[in-house]
Amino acid sequence: MSAYRHGEFHAFEGGGKEYLYLVPSAAIFALEDLSKAVLKLLDGRELTDDEIVSDLVARGYARADIEETLEELHQAHVIANGDGFVQPALQAPQQPFPLQTVVMNVTNQCNLSCSYCYEYGEDRIATPEGKTKFMSEETARQTVDFLLDQSPGRRVVHLTFFGGETLLNFKVVKSTIEYAHNRAAEMGKYIDFSMTTNATMLTPEIINFLAENNVGVTVSIDGPKESNDQFRVFHNGKGSYDIIAPKIKELIRVHRSRPIGARVTLTAQVVDVKKIFRHLTDEMGFDEVGFAPVTTSPVRLYAIGNRGLDHVLDQFTELANEYRDYALENKHHGFSNVSDTLQELHQGVSKAYPCGAGLGLLGVAPSGDIGLCHRFVDSPAGNLGHIESGIDREKQAEHLSRAHINTKYDCHTCWARPVCSGGCYHEAYVRYGDTSHANLHYCDWIRGWTDVCLQIYGEIAARNPKYLDRFDERKAI
């Protein structure tokens, strides 16, 4: 008779209840008293079902209830026996995989000179003489056609305008949206538009156009003046905050068709997360704020070290707990790092890849070169072809084979791998020279943050479960 033992899970608490995050399935399992008793018996050892039943019957549990619980725990892979549960290998998706999102870099030029920008990263090459710095209307239209043609079966696709500074080429953004509306209608599809901007070039005309065309807008800003102007400066060294603040407030006042979000880059010098969040939401009026540690070589002075990451995690945790309190009262909070993670946890996402780069998402350079994502545009490491000749399927297949979670030995014993799947390709390339390398410098941080979000999820599930319904509504199309 085979013996039972613990399966692969991560235990956490929330709202006075105990839960398990089941690693093979990425499911969340709520524990009842009898389930807890079984797991406590098996802590650090193996027991047969007869031994478990005998022990628990002696404690007053009914035999039938024990046997039913054992079966339930076994079926959920909370406990295992014999060879245990063999997790099916996450399969690489069948090719060609339909596109969902194209990030269109309408220019690689910028009117700011943010020293942490990945445009200045070690993987970038200077724009060769004669190679376009601004995307033409013709290339933009070819990109729209490419997105529509390469997305069979998808009714809704996404086009994101990016730079450099996107609004340096607003003429192409405007004409592309008009063209894309017509082409999508002809094909019975809908294109959702979004863009990222540093806000320096916003005008009433542009703001009205974005609002009228329901364009989602994310503004790159690093908080109040003293934080933002550390790195987000013009080429003459002058800070950008005083220029962008009134423009952002006008954007938020006029553009009410979609939430306006802020994206903050955290560096060793800019890590006061709570102060930045307060300023951007309470004073500036942003609906959502997301934070990302700078993607850079560790030798750069603004790279965040381990102590800095611990400090960021502490502040993330405080803000996440505040998000939890708002959620329990059905109030909007705006800390998008929490809501994004809760959505994945709620939907039981188990990733074969850390993101859709090179699969359902591609970046297109001003010249028409295709990259893994916007961060790899103009980087030799991520080139996957050209908009005219199409995707280089051999390069794409090689990337997808090497980047799959099954190939990342360092990830195989990590309980957070369904959420992380090894981490960002660009970060991996900058840090390790290999797009498929696990982001080992972030492992402890990712586990810590995922555990925080699991606790928040458990608290909401126990005390206000209806709140979680919104994450069903946000499923990707």
C-alpha positions in Angstrom: 0.0 0.0 0.0 1.5 3.3 -1.1 1.9 6.2 1.4 0.6 9.8 1.1 2.9 12.8 1.3 2.5 16.5 0.7 2.1 17.7 -2.8 3.7 20.9 -4.2 2.1 23.9 -2.7 2.6 27.2 -0.9 0.6 27.8 2.3 -0.7 31.3 3.2 -3.4 32.9 5.3 -6.0 35.6 4.8 -9.1 36.8 6.6 -8.6 34.2 9.4 -8.6 31.3 6.9 -5.8 29.1 5.7 -5.2 28.5 2.0 -2.8 26.6 -0.3 -1.5 27.9 -3.6 -1.2 24.7 -5.6 1.8 25.0 -7.8 1.1 22.4 -10.6 -2.4 23.9 -11.3 -2.0 27.5 -10.1 -5.2 27.0 -8.2 -6.1 28.4 -4.7 -7.4 25.8 -2.2 -9.2 26.8 1.0 -8.5 24.5 3.9 -11.1 23.2 6.3 -10.3 21.7 9.7 -10.1 18.1 8.6 -7.9 19.0 5.6 -5.6 20.9 8.0 -5.4 17.9 10.3 -4.4 15.6 7.3 -1.7 18.0 6.2 -0.3 18.4 9.7 -0.1 14.6 10.0 1.9 14.4 6.8 4.2 17.3 7.6 7.7 16.0 6.9 6.6 12.3 6.6 4.6 9.8 4.6 1.7 7.8 6.0 -0.7 5.2 4.4 -4.4 6.0 4.2 -5.0 3.4 7.0 -2.6 5.2 9.3 -4.2 8.5 8.6 -7.7 7.2 9.1 -6.8 5.5 12.3 -5.1 8.5 13.7 -8.0 10.9 12.9 -10.7 8.5 13.9 -9.1 8.4 17.3 -9.4 12.2 17.4 -13.1 12.0 16.9 -13.4 12.5 13.1 -15.9 10.3 11.2 -14.2 7.6 8.9 -16.4 8.5 6.0 -15.5 12.2 6.3 -11.8 11.3 6.5 -11.9 9.1 3.4 -13.8 11.8 1.4 -11.3 14.4 2.4 -8.4 12.2 1.4 -9.9 11.7 -2.0 -10.6 15.4 -2.4 -7.0 16.3 -1.4 -5.6 13.7 -3.7 -7.7 14.8 -6.6 -6.6 18.4 -6.1 -3.0 17.2 -5.9 -2.6 18.7 -2.4 -1.3 15.2 -1.3 0.3 12.6 -3.5 1.1 8.9 -3.3 3.1 6.4 -5.3 4.8 8.3 -8.1 2.7 11.3 -7.2 1.2 13.8 -9.6 3.2 14.2 -12.7 2.5 17.7 -13.9 1.9 17.7 -17.6 4.6 19.6 -19.4 3.4 23.0 -20.4 3.3 22.8 -24.2 4.6 25.4 -26.6 1.6 26.9 -28.4 1.0 25.7 -31.9 2.5 27.9 -34.6 1.7 30.3 -36.2 0.2 31.8 -33.0 -2.3 34.6 -33.7 -1.1 38.0 -32.8 -3.0 40.0 -30.2 -0.9 43.1 -29.6 1.6 45.1 -31.7 3.7 47.8 -30.0 4.4 50.3 -32.8 7.6 52.4 -32.1 6.7 55.4 -34.2 10.1 56.9 -33.4 13.2 56.0 -31.5 13.9 59.7 -30.8 13.0 61.5 -27.6 13.0 65.1 -26.3 14.0 63.9 -22.9 17.3 62.4 -21.9 16.4 59.9 -19.1 19.7 58.2 -18.4 18.0 55.0 -17.2 16.1 54.6 -20.5 16.8 51.2 -22.1 17.4 53.1 -25.4 20.8 53.7 -23.9 21.2 50.2 -22.7 24.1 47.8 -23.4 22.1 45.8 -25.9 21.2 48.8 -28.1 22.9 49.8 -31.3 23.3 53.3 -32.6 20.8 54.0 -35.4 22.8 53.2 -38.6 23.3 56.0 -41.1 20.3 56.1 -43.4 18.0 54.0 -41.2 14.8 55.9 -40.4 14.3 57.4 -37.0 10.7 58.2 -37.5 8.1 55.7 -38.8 6.5 56.6 -42.1 2.8 56.5 -42.7 3.3 53.7 -45.2 5.2 51.5 -42.7 2.6 52.3 -40.0 -0.2 51.2 -42.4 1.7 48.0 -43.2 2.0 47.4 -39.5 -1.8 47.7 -39.1 -2.4 45.3 -42.0 0.2 42.9 -40.5 -1.6 42.9 -37.1 -5.0 42.3 -38.7 -3.7 39.6 -41.1 -1.7 37.8 -38.4 -4.6 37.6 -35.8 -6.9 35.0 -37.2 -9.7 34.1 -34.8 -9.3 37.3 -32.7 -12.2 39.8 -32.9 -10.3 42.4 -30.8 -6.7 43.2 -31.2 -4.5 45.9 -29.6 -2.2 48.5 -31.1 0.0 50.5 -28.7 2.0 53.5 -29.9 5.4 53.9 -28.3 8.7 55.7 -28.7 11.2 57.3 -27.9 8.6 60.0 -27.3 5.5 58.9 -29.1 4.1 62.4 -29.7 7.2 63.5 -31.7 5.4 61.6 -34.5 1.8 62.5 -33.7 1.1 62.9 -37.4 1.6 59.2 -38.0 -0.2 58.3 -34.8 -3.3 60.3 -36.0 -3.3 59.0 -39.5 -2.7 55.4 -38.4 -5.7 55.4 -36.0 -7.9 56.7 -38.8 -6.6 54.1 -41.2 -6.8 51.3 -38.7 -10.5 52.1 -37.8 -11.4 51.6 -41.5 -9.4 48.5 -42.1 -10.6 46.8 -38.9 -14.2 47.6 -39.8 -13.7 46.0 -43.3 -12.4 42.8 -41.6 -15.1 42.7 -38.9 -12.6 43.4 -36.2 -12.0 46.1 -33.5 -8.7 47.6 -32.7 -8.1 48.9 -29.2 -5.6 51.8 -29.2 -3.3 52.8 -26.4 -0.1 54.9 -26.1 2.7 55.8 -23.7 4.0 59.3 -23.5 6.2 61.5 -21.4 3.4 64.2 -21.6 5.8 67.0 -22.6 4.1 67.5 -26.0 0.5 67.2 -25.0 -1.7 70.0 -26.5 -5.5 70.6 -26.3 -5.7 69.3 -29.9 -3.9 66.1 -29.1 -5.8 65.5 -25.9 -9.1 66.0 -27.6 -8.1 63.6 -30.4 -7.1 60.9 -27.8 -10.3 61.3 -25.9 -12.5 61.2 -29.0 -10.8 58.1 -30.3 -10.9 56.3 -26.9 -7.1 55.9 -26.8 -5.8 54.5 -23.6 -2.9 56.7 -22.2 -0.1 55.8 -19.9 2.2 58.6 -18.8 5.8 58.0 -17.8 6.4 60.1 -14.7 8.4 59.3 -11.6 6.4 61.2 -9.0 6.6 64.7 -7.5 9.1 67.2 -8.8 12.0 66.1 -6.6 11.6 62.5 -7.7 10.7 63.0 -11.3 13.5 65.5 -12.0 16.2 63.1 -10.8 16.3 61.5 -14.2 13.4 62.7 -16.4 15.2 65.7 -17.8 15.6 67.5 -21.1 18.8 67.3 -23.0 20.0 70.5 -21.3 19.6 68.9 -17.9 16.4 70.8 -17.0 13.8 68.8 -15.2 10.5 68.0 -16.9 8.0 68.1 -14.0 7.0 71.8 -14.3 6.3 71.3 -18.0 4.3 68.1 -17.7 2.2 68.7 -14.5 -0.3 71.1 -16.0 -0.6 69.1 -19.2 -1.3 65.9 -17.3 -4.0 67.6 -15.3 -5.6 68.8 -18.4 -5.4 65.3 -20.0 -7.1 63.8 -16.9 -9.8 66.5 -16.9 -10.7 66.1 -20.6 -10.0 62.4 -21.3 -12.7 60.6 -19.3 -13.5 57.7 -21.6 -10.7 55.5 -20.2 -8.7 55.5 -17.0 -5.4 57.4 -17.3 -2.5 55.5 -15.8 1.0 56.5 -14.6 4.1 54.3 -15.0 6.9 54.9 -12.5 10.5 53.7 -12.9 12.1 53.0 -9.6 15.8 53.5 -9.2 18.3 53.5 -6.4 17.6 57.2 -6.0 13.8 57.1 -6.5 12.2 54.5 -4.2 9.7 56.4 -2.0 6.8 54.4 -3.3 4.1 55.6 -1.0 5.0 59.3 -1.4 5.0 58.9 -5.2 1.7 57.0 -5.2 0.0 59.6 -3.0 1.2 62.4 -5.2 0.2 60.8 -8.5 -3.3 59.8 -7.3 -4.3 62.4 -4.7 -2.6 65.5 -6.3 -2.3 64.6 -10.0 -5.5 62.6 -10.3 -4.2 59.4 -12.0 -6.7 56.5 -11.9 -3.9 53.9 -11.8 -0.2 53.8 -10.9 2.2 51.0 -11.7 5.8 50.7 -10.6 8.7 48.9 -12.2 12.3 48.6 -11.1 14.7 50.0 -13.6 15.9 47.5 -16.2 19.7 47.9 -16.3 23.1 46.5 -15.8 23.9 46.1 -12.1 27.0 48.3 -12.5 24.9 51.4 -13.2 24.7 53.8 -10.3 20.9 53.9 -10.4 20.5 50.1 -10.4 18.5 48.9 -7.3 20.5 46.5 -5.1 19.1 43.8 -2.8 18.7 46.2 0.1 16.8 48.6 -2.1 14.5 45.9 -3.4 13.7 44.9 0.2 12.8 48.5 0.9 10.6 48.6 -2.2 8.9 45.3 -1.1 8.2 46.8 2.3 6.5 49.8 0.8 4.7 47.7 -1.8 3.3 45.6 1.1 2.0 48.7 2.9 0.3 49.9 -0.3 -1.0 46.5 -1.0 -2.6 46.3 2.5 -4.2 49.7 1.8 -5.6 48.2 -1.5 -7.0 45.3 0.5 -8.8 47.7 2.9 -10.3 49.6 -0.1 -11.3 46.4 -1.7 -13.1 45.2 1.4 -15.2 48.4 1.1 -15.7 48.0 -2.7 -13.6 51.2 -3.3 -11.1 51.8 -6.1 -7.5 52.1 -5.0 -5.4 52.4 -8.2 -2.2 50.4 -7.2 -2.1 48.4 -10.5 0.8 46.1 -9.4 -1.7 44.5 -7.0 -4.7 44.4 -9.3 -2.6 42.8 -12.1 -1.3 40.1 -9.9 -4.7 39.4 -8.3 -6.2 39.0 -11.7 -3.6 36.3 -12.6 -4.1 34.5 -9.3 -7.9 34.6 -9.6 -7.8 33.2 -13.1 -5.3 30.5 -12.2 -2.8 31.6 -14.7 0.1 29.2 -15.1 2.6 30.6 -17.5 4.8 28.7 -20.0 6.4 32.1 -20.8 6.7 35.2 -18.6 4.8 37.3 -21.1 3.5 37.4 -24.6 6.7 38.8 -26.2 7.6 37.0 -29.4 4.3 35.1 -29.3 1.0 37.1 -29.1 2.9 40.4 -28.8 5.5 41.9 -31.0 7.3 45.3 -31.3 7.8 47.1 -34.6 10.7 49.6 -35.1 10.4 52.8 -37.1 12.2 51.0 -39.9 9.7 48.2 -39.9 12.0 45.7 -38.1 10.1 43.3 -35.9 11.4 42.7 -32.3 10.4 40.4 -29.5 8.7 43.4 -27.8 9.2 47.2 -27.6 12.2 46.8 -25.4 14.0 44.8 -28.1 13.2 47.2 -31.0 16.6 48.1 -32.6 18.3 45.5 -30.4 20.0 42.7 -32.4 19.2 40.2 -29.7 15.4 40.3 -30.3 15.1 40.7 -34.1 12.4 38.5 -35.6 12.1 39.8 -39.1 10.7 42.8 -41.0 7.1 44.0 -41.5 7.4 43.5 -45.3 8.9 40.0 -45.2 7.0 38.9 -42.1 8.1 37.0 -39.0 11.2 34.8 -39.2 9.5 31.7 -38.0 12.8 29.9 -37.4 14.1 32.6 -35.1 10.7 32.8 -33.4 10.6 29.0 -32.9 14.2 29.1 -31.5 13.2 31.8 -29.0 10.0 30.0 -27.9 11.9 26.8 -27.4 14.7 28.3 -25.3 12.5 30.6 -23.3 9.9 27.9 -22.2 9.7 27.4 -18.5 10.5 23.7 -18.9 14.0 24.7 -20.0 14.7 26.9 -16.9 16.3 24.5 -14.5 16.6 27.2 -11.8 12.8 27.6 -11.8 11.8 23.9 -11.4 11.6 24.0 -7.6 10.2 27.5 -7.2 6.6 27.7 -6.0 6.1 31.1 -7.7 7.0 29.8 -11.2 3.4 29.8 -12.5 3.2 33.6 -12.0 6.8 34.5 -12.9 8.0 31.8 -15.4 11.5 33.1 -15.1 11.0 36.8 -15.6 11.6 39.5 -18.3 13.5 38.6 -21.4 15.1 42.0 -21.7 16.2 42.0 -18.1 17.7 38.6 -18.6 19.6 39.7 -21.7 21.0 42.9 -20.0 21.9 41.0 -16.8 23.1 37.7 -18.2 23.5 38.1 -21.9 20.8 35.5 -22.6 17.1 36.3 -23.2 16.1 32.9 -21.8 18.0 33.1 -18.5 15.9 33.2 -15.3 16.0 36.6 -13.6 17.7 35.1 -10.5 18.4 38.5 -9.0 14.6 39.0 -8.6 13.7 35.6 -7.3 13.3 36.4 -3.6 11.5 39.7 -4.5 9.0 37.9 -6.7 8.3 35.2 -4.1 7.8 37.9 -1.5 5.5 40.0 -3.6 3.5 37.0 -4.7 3.0 35.9 -1.1 1.8 39.3 -0.2 -0.8 39.3 -3.1 -1.9 35.8 -2.1 -2.6 37.0 1.5 -4.5 39.9 0.1 -6.5 37.6 -2.2 -7.3 35.3 0.7 -8.5 38.2 2.8 -10.8 39.5 0.1 -12.0 36.0 -0.7 -12.9 35.5 2.9 -14.5 38.9 3.7 -15.7 40.3 0.4 -15.7 37.6 -2.3 -18.0 39.5 -4.7 -15.1 42.0 -5.2 -13.2 39.3 -7.1 -15.8 39.1 -9.8 -14.2 42.1 -11.5 -11.3 40.0 -12.4 -13.5 37.7 -14.4 -14.6 40.7 -16.4 -11.0 41.7 -17.1 -10.1 38.4 -18.9 -8.1 38.9 -22.0 -10.0 38.7 -25.2 
